[in-house]
Amino acid sequence: MVVKIGQATKDAMKLISAERCEKCKVRPKHQNKKWCKYCIGIYYTKKKMTFEKTDRCSIVLAEPLYANASLNDLEPKLRNKLLGRKPDQDLYLFGLPGRGKTHIMAALIRHYTGEGYVCMRICFDEFCCQLRSTMSPASKITEWDMTKPLKEVDMLFIDDLALKSQETDFAYLTLFLILNKRQERLLPTFISCNKDLERLRQSFDERIISRLSRALIIELKGEDKRKLAEKEQPDGK
């Protein structure tokens, strides 16, 4: 029996057998180039970036409070660990409140925006709220409309995962679909949470925990930086 192979299948087979990109080392090289099409696009976007553009993106995504956050604020050991993450690897930051998770996420947003990547940032509680709003008959935005850009953006940052102790299965399923599709596309997701994966497992879909276990996992310890900042403020200020 002769099996005919379609053009789409042939193209997919070429990609699978192609040499890896010399930049990211995970995607196939683009035609006769040394880099993949994705990395080439990031390179040209970076060339167009200016300090002003990076600044504006940081203010919009990280909000004014964290807009000036920089990786240079961090201890060298932690900074090197963050930058040593594999290009397609997720990041899972966890620790008690006030340990600097949001500051680090904002610093990463500034860094990667300057490097030419398109970033998006969402708070998990706000994500759940927006998701519930799509169920309203009056909503003009569907679940697909809301989640599509989250699946496609270069870098997705999710702050305060599981801030609430309980959410609907629908929210967990949607989060799983986003995370799963991003991993299939080799697009990293950066997540901050107060809980480690074992505690998160008590209320979250096991499939989400399984996928997050592949991430670069970093625990943030030390004292509450917000309380320390308050103590350092002069009296009456």
C-alpha positions as CSV (number, residue, x, y, z in Angstrom):
1,M,0.0,0.0,0.0
2,V,1.3,3.4,-1.0
3,V,0.8,6.2,1.6
4,K,0.8,9.7,0.2
5,I,2.3,12.4,2.4
6,G,0.8,15.8,2.3
7,Q,2.9,19.0,1.9
8,A,2.2,20.1,5.5
9,T,3.5,16.7,6.8
10,K,6.6,17.1,4.6
11,D,7.2,20.6,5.9
12,A,6.8,19.3,9.5
13,M,9.3,16.5,8.8
14,K,11.8,19.0,7.5
15,L,11.5,21.1,10.7
16,I,12.0,18.0,12.9
17,S,15.1,17.0,11.0
18,A,16.6,20.5,10.7
19,E,19.6,21.7,12.7
20,R,18.8,23.7,15.8
21,C,19.1,27.4,16.0
22,E,22.6,28.5,17.2
23,K,21.0,31.3,19.3
24,C,18.2,29.5,21.3
25,K,19.3,26.0,20.5
26,V,15.7,24.7,20.6
27,R,14.0,25.8,17.3
28,P,15.0,24.7,13.8
29,K,17.2,27.0,11.8
30,H,15.4,29.2,9.3
31,Q,16.3,28.1,5.7
32,N,20.0,28.8,5.2
33,K,20.3,31.0,8.3
34,K,22.2,30.2,11.5
35,W,19.3,31.3,13.7
36,C,15.6,30.3,13.7
37,K,12.9,32.6,12.3
38,Y,11.8,33.5,15.9
39,C,15.3,34.6,17.1
40,I,15.9,36.6,13.9
41,G,12.6,38.5,14.6
42,I,13.7,39.2,18.2
43,Y,17.1,40.4,17.0
44,Y,15.5,43.0,14.6
45,T,13.0,44.1,17.2
46,K,15.8,44.7,19.7
47,K,17.6,46.9,17.2
48,K,14.6,49.2,17.2
49,M,14.3,49.4,21.0
50,T,15.3,52.5,22.8
51,F,15.6,53.3,26.5
52,E,12.4,55.4,26.1
53,K,10.4,52.6,24.5
54,T,11.6,50.1,27.2
55,D,10.7,52.7,29.9
56,R,7.2,53.1,28.5
57,C,6.6,49.3,28.3
58,S,7.8,48.9,31.9
59,I,5.5,51.5,33.2
60,V,2.5,50.0,31.4
61,L,3.3,46.4,32.3
62,A,4.9,46.6,35.7
63,E,2.9,49.8,36.9
64,P,4.8,52.9,38.1
65,L,5.6,51.4,41.5
66,Y,7.9,48.8,39.9
67,A,8.7,50.5,36.6
68,N,12.3,51.1,37.6
69,A,13.0,47.6,38.9
70,S,16.3,46.3,37.4
71,L,18.1,43.0,37.5
72,N,21.1,45.0,38.8
73,D,19.1,45.4,42.1
74,L,19.5,41.7,42.7
75,E,22.3,39.7,44.3
76,P,24.7,38.4,41.6
77,K,24.0,34.8,42.4
78,L,20.3,35.2,42.0
79,R,20.7,37.4,38.9
80,N,22.9,34.8,37.2
81,K,20.5,32.0,38.1
82,L,17.6,33.9,36.5
83,L,19.6,34.7,33.3
84,G,20.9,31.2,33.1
85,R,17.4,29.9,32.5
86,K,17.0,27.9,29.2
87,P,15.3,30.0,26.5
88,D,12.1,27.9,26.5
89,Q,12.1,27.1,30.2
90,D,9.4,28.5,32.5
91,L,10.2,30.3,35.8
92,Y,8.4,29.6,39.1
93,L,9.2,32.1,41.9
94,F,7.8,31.3,45.3
95,G,8.1,32.7,48.8
96,L,6.2,34.5,51.6
97,P,4.8,37.9,50.9
98,G,7.3,40.8,50.8
99,R,10.3,38.7,49.6
100,G,10.6,40.5,46.3
101,K,8.7,38.3,43.8
102,T,6.9,41.2,42.1
103,H,10.1,43.3,42.0
104,I,12.0,40.5,40.3
105,M,9.1,39.9,37.8
106,A,9.1,43.6,36.9
107,A,12.9,43.6,36.5
108,L,12.7,40.6,34.1
109,I,10.0,42.4,32.1
110,R,12.3,45.5,31.7
111,H,15.2,43.2,30.8
112,Y,13.4,41.1,28.2
113,T,11.5,44.1,26.7
114,G,14.9,45.8,26.1
115,E,16.1,42.5,24.5
116,G,13.3,42.7,21.9
117,Y,10.7,40.4,23.4
118,V,7.0,41.3,23.6
119,C,5.8,40.8,27.2
120,M,2.4,40.6,28.9
121,R,1.7,40.6,32.6
122,I,-1.5,39.5,34.4
123,C,-2.4,39.0,38.0
124,F,-4.1,35.6,38.5
125,D,-7.0,37.1,40.5
126,E,-7.6,39.7,37.7
127,F,-7.3,36.9,35.1
128,C,-10.0,34.9,36.9
129,C,-12.2,38.0,37.2
130,Q,-11.9,38.7,33.4
131,L,-12.5,35.0,32.6
132,R,-15.8,35.1,34.6
133,S,-16.9,38.2,32.8
134,T,-16.7,36.4,29.4
135,M,-19.5,34.1,30.6
136,S,-22.0,36.9,30.7
137,P,-24.4,37.1,27.8
138,A,-23.6,40.8,27.5
139,S,-19.9,40.2,27.1
140,K,-18.5,41.1,23.7
141,I,-15.2,39.3,24.5
142,T,-15.1,35.5,24.3
143,E,-12.8,33.2,26.3
144,W,-11.0,32.6,23.0
145,D,-10.5,36.4,22.5
146,M,-9.1,36.7,26.0
147,T,-6.8,33.8,26.0
148,K,-5.4,33.9,22.5
149,P,-2.8,36.6,23.1
150,L,-1.7,34.9,26.3
151,K,-0.9,31.8,24.3
152,E,1.0,33.7,21.7
153,V,3.0,36.4,23.4
154,D,6.8,36.0,23.6
155,M,6.9,36.2,27.4
156,L,3.9,35.8,29.7
157,F,4.2,36.9,33.4
158,I,1.6,35.7,35.9
159,D,1.7,37.4,39.3
160,D,0.3,35.9,42.5
161,L,-0.9,32.6,41.3
162,A,-3.4,31.0,43.7
163,L,-3.8,34.2,45.7
164,K,-7.3,32.9,46.5
165,S,-7.5,29.5,48.1
166,Q,-10.3,28.4,45.8
167,E,-11.2,29.0,42.2
168,T,-13.5,27.3,39.7
169,D,-12.4,24.3,37.7
170,F,-13.0,26.4,34.6
171,A,-10.3,28.8,35.6
172,Y,-7.8,26.0,36.3
173,L,-8.6,24.3,33.0
174,T,-8.2,27.6,31.1
175,L,-4.8,28.2,32.8
176,F,-3.8,24.7,31.9
177,L,-4.7,25.2,28.3
178,I,-2.6,28.4,28.2
179,L,0.4,26.9,29.9
180,N,0.2,23.7,27.8
181,K,0.0,25.6,24.5
182,R,2.9,27.9,25.4
183,Q,5.1,25.0,26.3
184,E,4.2,23.3,23.0
185,R,5.3,26.6,21.2
186,L,8.5,26.8,23.3
187,L,7.3,30.1,24.8
188,P,8.3,30.7,28.5
189,T,5.9,31.6,31.3
190,F,7.0,33.4,34.4
191,I,5.0,32.8,37.5
192,S,5.1,34.1,41.1
193,C,3.3,32.4,44.0
194,N,3.3,32.4,47.8
195,K,3.2,28.6,47.8
196,D,5.6,25.9,46.7
197,L,4.4,23.3,44.2
198,E,3.5,20.7,46.9
199,R,1.1,23.2,48.6
200,L,-0.2,24.3,45.3
201,R,-1.0,20.7,44.4
202,Q,-3.7,20.7,47.2
203,S,-6.0,23.0,45.2
204,F,-4.7,23.0,41.6
205,D,-5.1,20.7,38.7
206,E,-2.5,18.0,38.8
207,R,-1.7,18.6,35.1
208,I,-0.7,22.2,35.9
209,I,1.6,21.0,38.7
210,S,3.2,18.5,36.3
211,R,4.0,21.2,33.7
212,L,5.3,23.6,36.3
213,S,7.6,21.0,37.7
214,R,9.7,21.5,34.5
215,A,10.3,25.1,35.3
216,L,13.3,26.8,36.9
217,I,12.0,26.9,40.5
218,I,13.5,29.5,42.8
219,E,12.5,30.0,46.4
220,L,12.9,33.6,47.8
221,K,13.7,33.8,51.5
222,G,14.8,36.5,53.9
223,E,12.9,39.2,55.7
224,D,9.8,41.0,54.6
225,K,11.2,43.8,52.4
226,R,8.0,45.9,52.8
227,K,8.3,45.9,56.6
228,L,12.0,46.7,56.4
229,A,11.2,49.7,54.1
230,E,8.7,51.0,56.5
231,K,11.2,50.9,59.4
232,E,13.7,52.8,57.4
233,Q,11.2,55.7,56.7
234,P,11.8,58.7,58.9
235,D,9.2,59.4,61.5
236,G,6.1,61.1,60.2
237,K,6.9,60.2,56.6
